[in-house]
Amino acid sequence: MERSADFLVDPEVFRGVYVLTGPTASGKSEVGLLLAEALGAEIVSMDSMAVYRGLDIGTAKPGPQERARVKHHLLDVLDPWEGANVAWWLRQAAGVCQDLARRGQKALIVGGTPMYLKALLRGLFAGPAAQPALREHLARLPGDHLHARLREHDPEAARRIHPHDIRRLVRALEVIQLTGQPLSAMQHQFAQIRWHGPVPVWLAWPRQVLYRRIEERVDRMLAAGWLDEVRRLEHLPRPLSHVARQALGYRELLEYLDGVRSWEDTITLIKTRSRQFARRQLSWFRHLPELRAVVVHPEDSPQTVAERILALWRPNDPDSATQVRSSHPGCTR
């Protein structure tokens, strides 16, 4: 019997919650709107950068029209000089889903941040509370020394953690020192599938079609004033947090403004790194067997894709397709 105290958030909180994910530029937002309208659900964002106010264009954040159609949660909830991580998001998402359940309202989680998705589906190990003095002591040691110590006490974790990833090395050694157990052994229980809600789905496009969509979206974002948005972020009362500064595309545009590379090279780099990020997302999705791939063809409209998903979620409801088509009849692909 699992003890909920082992989890940062009790997985039962998400029972009955719908999940739509997919790589960047796969059309999650538009399909998610149609699904939410058909289900009568509110949307909970699973995007690690859409939580920040002011990071709008480059995160493809739903705008006022989309938010008027369906209520969204976990958008614009932090200032860009604040930091967030997977544990913070999981707690916030759990709170939103609990509130929706109390109101008798359905929740649809939409987004593509892989670590957030895994924590949602598998749970997140709570672990012992941080010890600042111990962390400070460990953080002063060279990365190679930390990695060697971890190899000695937890070879499995050492294989997964890069010698330069000081934050994760420090946490792994902290857990060992405080509990006497290797971090990997304590995390094994979180490798089990625990999802008992509607089957989570991800949008699977042909690879080359997805890459073309990514490049076209980058061009649209730049035409919409993405660089001006980044300029405004540079003049905020406080500097961007490390997390916000690393947002895909924002980092490259900030470097362009600092004179690191030319405009043409910046655009090329954003597109390259966006494709690389999509490849990493696809790898995550394919290694989470509880996810169901919904194949999307270039000729498919968002309505067609939404109907396909509803057929999985409501296999005995012959009116599902009609509900999607009639929910927003003027919407086109």
N, C-alpha and C positions, 0 to 999 in steps of 0.2 A: 504493500500500500504506500503510495507516494505521500510525502508530507508536504502540504502546501507551503510550509515554512522554508523548504528548500528552494522555492521559487521566488523571484523578485515580485512577480504577479501571479496569482492563482490562474492557471490556464482556463478554468471554468468560466472566468469572466467573459471569454470570447465565444462561448458556446452559442451557436445559432447565428454568428456574424458571417456576412458574405465578404469574400476577398477577391479583388481583381488586381492582377499585377502584370508586368510585362516590361520589356526593355524600353529605354528612352526612345521617343518618337514613334511608339507603337500605337498611339491613339487611345491610351487608357482613359484620358479625361473625358473625351467625347462619348466613348462607349459607357463609361461609368455614369455619366449624366443620364443616359437613356435607361440604364439598368436601375438606377436609383428612382427614377420617375415610375418605372413599371412596378418596382417592388414597394414603392412608398417608403423608401429608406432615406436616411441622411448619410452624407459621405464623410468619412474620416480619412484625412490625408496621411499617407505613409511615405512622405518625401522629406528627406533630412534637411533640405535647403528651403523648401517652401514655408517652413516655420518662421523664417526671418522676414521682418518688415523691410521693404525696399528691394528685396531680391525678387523681382517680379517677371521681367521679360525672359531672363536666362533660365528661370525655373519652369517656364510655361505655366505659371500659376493661373488657376481659374480667375477670370475677371468678374466684374459686377453682374454681367448678364447671366453667367453660369451660376453664380452664387444666388441670384434671384430665383433661378429655376429650382435649385436644390440647396438646402442648407449644408455648408461645409464646416468641418472642424479641423483644428490644428494647422490653420493657415494664419500667417501674420501674428504669431503669439509671442515672438521674441524679438528684441532689438538685435541688429546685426553685430553688435559688440558683445553679445552674450554667447554662451556655448551650450550645445546640446549633444547628447549621445544616445545610444540605443536604450539604455536604462531609463533615461528621462522620457524618451518617446513612449516606451512601453507603459510606463506609469500613466502618462497623459492619455494614451489611447484607451487604457483600461478604465480610467475615470469617465471618459466620454461614453464608452460602450455601456458602462453600468448605469449612467444617467439615462441614456436612451432606452435601456431595458426597463428601467423604473417607469418611464413614460409610455411604455408599450410601443416604442418606435424601433424600427429595424435599422441596423447599421451596415454600411457597405464601406469597407476599407479599400482605398484605391491608391496605388503608388508603386514605386519600383526600387526602393532602397533595400538591397539584399540583406544586410544585417538586421534591419528592422523586421523584415519578412520572416527570417529564421527565428528570431526571438518570439514573434507572434505565434508561429506554428509549433515551436518546440518548447517554448518557455525560456527563461533566462535565469541562470544560476545566480543566487543572491550573494553568496560568499560572505566572509567575515567583513566587518566594517573596516574602512581604511584606517591605518595608523600613520598619521602625518610624520612623526619622528622617524619611524622605520622607513617610510617611503623616501624621505629626504636623504637618509643615510644611503639607501640603495641607489638612488638617482645620481649620487656623486661618483659612483663607481663606473669604470669604463664598460661600454656595451659588451666587449669581448669577454670581460671577466664575468659579467652578469650571465651571459649566454653559457659560458663554461660551467658556472655553478648550476644553472638550470639543467644542463645536459646531465650533470651528476645526479640530481634529485628527481628530475622529471623529463626523461629523454623524449617522450612523446610530445610534450608541450614544446620542447626545444626544437623539434623538427618543424613545428608549425609557426614558430615565432622567429622573425628575422633578427639577427644580432644587432641591427640598428634601431629596432622598435623598442626603445627604452621603456616607454609607458607600459607596454604589455609584459615585458621582462620583469619589471619592478612588481607589477601586480601578481604575476605567477609566483615569484619568490616570496612576496608578502603572504600569499595564501599558504604556502608551504610552511613558513615560519610560524604563522598564527595557528594553523590547524594540525600541522604534522602530517598532512596528506598532500600528495601531488595534485595540482590543479586539474590535470587531464582525467584522473580517476574520479574526481568530484563532478566533472562535466559530462562524463559518459552517460549518466542518466538522462541528460538533456539532448542526447542524440536520438531518442525514441520519438516516434510519431505519436502525437497526442491530439491531433485535430479531429474533432467530432462534429464540426458544423458542416454547412454546405461545402461541397468540394471547392477548394480554392483554384482559381483558373489564371492562366497567363496567356497573353496574346503572342502567338508564334508566327512571325512573318518569314518569308523566304529571305535568307541572309542578305543577298545583294539588294533586294527591294528595301529592306530595313535601312541599309547603309545609305541608299539614295534618299530615303525619307529624312534621315539624320542630317545629311548635308543640306537638303532643301530647308529644313527647319532652322538650321544655323543661319542660313542666308536671310530667312524671314525675320529672325530675331534681331539680326544686325540692322536690317532695313527699318525695323520698328523702334530703333533708338537704344539698343542694348548698351552701346558704348557710353552714351550720355547718362544712362542709369548708373553705370560703374563710376563715372566721374562724380555723380552726386554722392555715391557711397563714400568716396574718398574725402568728402568735405563734411562728414557727419561730426557731431560734437566729440565722439570718441572713435578710436580706430576699430576697424573690423576685427572680430575675434579670429583666432587661427582657423577655427572650423569654417566660418563663413568665407574667409579669404581663399579657402581651398575649393570652393564650389566650382564645378565644371564650367569652364568658359570664363568665369569671373577672374580666376587666377591669371589666365592668359591675357585678358584685357587689362588687368592691373599692371602686368609686366609690360604690356605695350605702352601704357601711359608712362611707365618708368623708363622707356627707351630701350628695353631689353631686346626687342626684335621689330622688324618691319610689320606694316599692316597686313601685307599679303602673307607673310610667314605666320602671323598671328592667326589669321583665318584658317590657314591650312592646319595649324596645330590644334585649334579648337575642334575641327572636324575629325582629325586623326584621333585625338583623345576621346572624343565622343563615341567613335566607333569602337575603340578599345574598351571603354566603359560598358558599352552594349554587349561586347563579347563576354566580359566578366559577369554581367547580369545573366546572360544566357547559360553560362556554366553553373551559376547558383541555381537557377530554375530547374535545370535538368538533373541536379543532384538532390532535389527535394521531391521524393516520390509522391508525397501527398498532393503535389500540384498537378493539375490537369492542363495539358496544352490545348488551346483552342486555335486551330490553324486558320490563318487569315490570308486570303488571296488578294492580289492587287485590285481586282474588280469588286471586292466586297465593300459595301457601305457600312458605316457604323451601326445602322439598324440591323443589317444582316448579321453582323458579329454579335450584337446584343441578343438577337433572337436565338442564335446558336448557344449562347451561354445560358439563357433562361431555360432552354430545353434540357440542359444539364441540371439546373437548380429546381426546375418544376416539370419533371418528366411526365407527370400525369395531368398537366394543365394545358389543354389544347388552345386556350386563348392567349398564351404567353406572347406569341408573335404579334397578334393583333394589339396587345397592350403596348408593345414597343412602338409599333408603327403609328398608333394613334396618340402616343404620349407627346409627340412633338412632330406633327406631320410636315412642317415646313423645313425640317432639318435635312440637309443634303450631305453627301460624302465629302 
